[in-house]
Amino acid sequence: MRYFQQYKEPNATEFEITKEEAKHILEGNWKQEMLEDIFENDKSFRLFTMFSVIWTMDEKGLVPVPGFYGVCE
């Protein structure tokens, strides 16, 4: 699983981050139990914080649909 982040500002570009960075950025914005489930079970997601959007790309190159926010079960 690969993880990406894009800041919520004009002309921001996406960039790859580590699994640990993704989890750290999302902590405090989402419930700890939910994050543990997501990261322990390698679930795909697109989630946001006040300043950025974070999403996954699986080994097949699939990402959650743009505009979708949540966890893919």
Stockholm file with secondary structure:
# STOCKHOLM 1.0

chainA/1-73         MRYFQQYKEPNATEFEITKEEAKHILEGNWKQEMLEDIFENDKSFRLFTMFSVIWTMDEKGLVPVPGFYGVCE
#=GR chainA/1-73 SS CEEEEEESSTTCCCEEECHHHHHHHHBTTBCHHHHHHHHHTTCEEEEECSSEEEEEECTTCCCCCTTCCEEEC
#=GC SS_cons        CEEEEEESSTTCCCEEECHHHHHHHHBTTBCHHHHHHHHHTTCEEEEECSSEEEEEECTTCCCCCTTCCEEEC
//
